[in-house]
Amino acid sequence: MFFNAKGRKGKRGVTRSLFTYIFDSRQIKLFLFSILTALIVIGCGINTTGNFSSNTQNTTSQTRVVKHAMGETKVPLNPKRVVVLGGLDHVLALGIKPIAATTLLYDQYPNYLQSKTEEIQKVGVNGSANLEKILYLKPDLILGLNWDADLYQQLSQIAPTVLADGDKSWKEWLTKFAQALGETEKAEKLLLSYEQRINTLRQKMGNNLSETQVSLVNFWNNYTRIYMNDSFAGSIIKEIGLPRPNYQDKDKNSENISLELIPQLEGDVIFLILGEHNPSKLKQFTNHPLRSKLEAVREERVYKVSSDTWISSWGMIGANLVLDDLFKYLPL
């Protein structure tokens, strides 16, 4: 969600099929859900504009208007019951603990967020939220990405809903969520601190910055996969100004290759991005005769890092963990 295996669309180059394979059956479910919503909404005192009626503590005068990918929404000034449908990293980075969120594949939160996700209820996986569960939780704000645009009307009947533009950068997701949560100042501080860390890394690397090609390699299912500029880690590497091997210096997310193309993995530093990978494929790479021809292998500059952060996180907490690894392994 992987967060990106959860389906980064458009220029990110990762198919949304993991999100949309159930679209046909969804239409029937949404029809039935609309009937259920109409009944429960009356009992909960929520109107279909996404604002709460007078039997709750929130009134129109206690809202702010947030512009987002689906239009404009009035959100409560101090939301207390937030549900997150993708982008959980951002909400946690802002110091907000939601009552519920969607998860990665396999119905699990990312490993790097485990200590922060205790007691956060699960309401489906990214791209396939369980509307009935969300409805019964009675949230006062729903945050997500416009990959769930088809659910927007149903979600808005449950609570004010803000969907960030999934084609924008992860930093813009953070900013949009912060606007909805009333945490804009905190988001600005997080972004400033992140920029300062990048500048520090550049300064510490000195001349090594322009001379250290970084190769990003992953073994996922039956593929050897190289990650390029539009992947999460690739975007960070590009922002820092680190060069990439020619074959990996492309504005796309990733590409699958065979082990016979191992020379395309070449770089001064190789990061093996591991997680839900195929151990046999990694073993094949380790034992392949072409592997020993890679300079980074000969110089022992091959490092194992986590796919949860380098590929799937798309958030501030994950980005800082990627920087931690870069400070640790790059020549400073």
N, C-alpha and C positions, 0 to 999 in steps of 0.2 A: 503498500500500500503501500505484499509490498504495497506502499501507498501508490507508487507509480504503477505497480502491477495491478493496482486497483483501477488503473485506467486513466492515465494522463492523456488527454485528447489533443488534437490539433498539432501545432508545431512541435509538441513534445514527442510525437512519434510513437506513442504507445497506444494500442487499440483500446477502445472503450468497451470491447465485447464483454469483459468481465462485469461491466455495469449494465449492459443492455440486453443480455441474452434472454432475460425473462420479460421483456417488454410486452409481448403479446398477452401472456397470462396476467400481466399487471392490469390491463384494461378492465378485465372482469373484476379483479380484486378492488380496483379503485372505485368502481361503480358500487360494489357492496359496501366499501368503506365509507363512501359519501352518505349512504343511508345511516350507517352506524354513527357517523360523526354528527349528523343532523339531530339524532336522538340524544347523544351524550352532550353535545354542545349546549343544548337547551338546559340540561341539568347542571352543567358547569358554569352557566352564565357567561358564555363567550359568544360574541357575535361574529359573523363571517367576514368582517373587515380586518380581523386580526387584532382588534382592541378589546379590552375586557370591560364587561358591563359593571354597573354600579355596585354589585354585591362583592366585588373584589377591591383591593386597596389601590389598584392602578386606575387612574382616570386620564382623560385626554390631556389635561393640563400637566400631567406628570410624565409626558413622553417627549422623545426627540424624533425627528424625522431623519432617516438614514437612506441615502440613495445607494442602490446596489444593482447587480446584474439584471434583476427582474423588475426594477422600477423604484418606487419609494415606499418605505414602511415606517409607521409610527411604532417605536419600541419604548419600553419602560425605561425610566431614568436609571433605576437600580434593579436590574433583573436578578432574581434569586434562584430561579429554576431554569437553568439553561440546558438545552439539548444540542449536541454538536454532531452534524452529519458529514464528517470529513474535515480535516484541519484541526484535530484535537490538540496537536502540538502547540498551535498558536494560542488557544484559549488557556492552556496550562502555563505557557510562558508569560501570559498577562496576569498570572496569579489568580485565575478564576478556576474553580473546580466545578465542572458541570454535573448535573444529576445523572446524565446519561449521554452515551455517544455510540456511534457505529464503530466497528472494529476493522482490523485488517482481514485478509483472508484467514480462514481457519478459526474465526470467531475469537481472535486474541488481539489484545492491545500490543503495540510494539514493545519489545523487551526493554528498550531504553526509557520507556515511560511507566514501567510496571510499578515503581515505587510511588508514582503520582496518580495512579488510576484506581487505587483501592476504593471500593464503595461506589464507583461510577458504574451504573447499570448499562448493560449492553442492549442495543436496540437494532440488531441486525449488523450486516457488514457494509462497508463503504459501497455506495451505489445500489444498495438493496435494503433500505431502511424499513423497519417494521412499524407501520403507521399506527396499528392498534396499540402497541406498547407505548408509543410516544403519546398517544391520545390519553391513555389512562394515567400517565405521569403528570399531566396537567402542567406543562412547562409555561413560563411566561416569555420565553424567547427561544427561537430555533435558529441556529447558525449552520451554514453549509456552503457548498459550491454549486454553481449552476449546472453541474452534471446531473443534478436532481431537478432540473427545470420542469420536467413532466409532473413532478409531485408538488410543485409550488402552491397550486390552488388548495390542495388538500392540507398541506402543511400550514398554510395561512389561516385555515379554518380552526386549526388547533391552537396556534399562538402566532404572534408577530414573527415573521420569518425573513431573514436576511441571507441572501445567497451571493457570495463573492464570485467574480468572474474567473472561472477555472483556467482561462487562457492567459491570464495575467501572471506576473511573477509571484512567488510565495511571499515576498515582502508586502505586496499589495493585498494579499489575503490577510496578513497580520494587521495591516492598517485598517482594512474594512471591518474586521471583527472587533478591533479596538474601538472604532467609532460606535458600533452597535452596543458595546459593553460599557461605554463611557470611560475607556482607558487609553485615550489617544496619547496623553502625555507619557504614559508608561511605554507604549509602543515606540514612541520617538526615542526614548532613552535606550530601549533594547536595540534599536537599529543603529544608534550612534555608537553604542558599545561594540557592536558587531563590526562596524566600519573601522573603529579604532584598533580592534584586534587584527583585522586584515592589514592595515597600515603597519602595525608592529611586525607582522610576519614578513611583509615586503622589506622593511628596513633590516631585519635580522638576516634575511637571505642575501641581501646585497646583490653582487654580480651573479650569484647562483640562481637568482630569480629567472633571468632570461635564458639560462643555460641548462635548466632542469626540466626535461620533457616528462610529463606525467601520463602514465598509461593506466586506464581503469578497466579491470577485467572481472567478470562474474561468471560463475558456473551455476546455471539455473535450469532445472529439469534436465533435458537432454542437450542443452545448448552451451556452447562457450559464447559469452556475450561481451562485447566491448561497449562501453558507455561513452557518449560523445558530449558535445557542448550543451545540449538541451536537457540532459539528465540533471538530477538534483546536484550530485557531486560535481558533474561537469560544469554546471553553471557557476559553482563556487570557485573551481579551478580557473575558469575563464575570468571571473571577476578579480581574482587575485593577480592575474597576469601571467600565470604559469603556462608555458607552451605545451602543446600536445603533439604526439606523433602525427605525421601527415595524414595517415589513414583515419585517425580518430578526431581530427580537427574539422568536424562537420557540424552544421546546425541541425542536428537531429538528436533523438534521444539515445537510441542504441541500435546495434546490429548483431545478428547471430552469425557466427563463423564456425568453420570446422577446425579441428585441431591441426590440419595440414596447413592452416594459415597462421600458425603460431608467430611467424615473423611480424605479423601485424600487431602483435601485443607489445612490441619493442618500445622501450622508453628508458630514460635514465633511472626512473623509479617506477615500479609496477605495484599498484594496489590491487590485491585480490579481495574482492568484495564478496564476502561469504555470509550465508544465512540459510535460507530454505533451498540449498543447492543440492545437486546430485553428487554424493560423495564419489561415486564411480567415475564421473566425468573429471572431477578434481584429481583423482588418482591417475587417470589417463594422462592428464596434463603433466602431472609431476613426473611420470615415468616416460614421457614422450622424448625421443632423442633430439627433436628440434628445440626443446626447452633449454637445453644446456648451451645452445648457441645465442641465447638472449644475454646481452651484456649485463642487464640488471640482475639476472640470475647468477652470473659469474661473479659479480661484484657484491652479491648478497644484499641487494636493495629491492627485495620483494617483500611486501608487508601485507598481513591479513587484517582486514577491517570489517566492520559489520554492515550488512546490507540494510538493516533496520534504520541506520542513520544515513549512510552514504547514498542510498537509493530511495528509500521509502518515506523518509520523514517529511520532506517539504515544509519544514518549519524552523523556527528560531532555535529551539532546544537542539534539534538535530544538527542544524548548521554549526552551532558552537561545538558540538561533539566532533564534527568533521574537522573543524579548525584545530581542536585538541590533537587529533591524529596527525594533522599536517605539521604542527609545531613539534610533535614527537619524532616524526620520521624524516622530514625534509632536511637537507643540509643547511644549517643556519650559521 
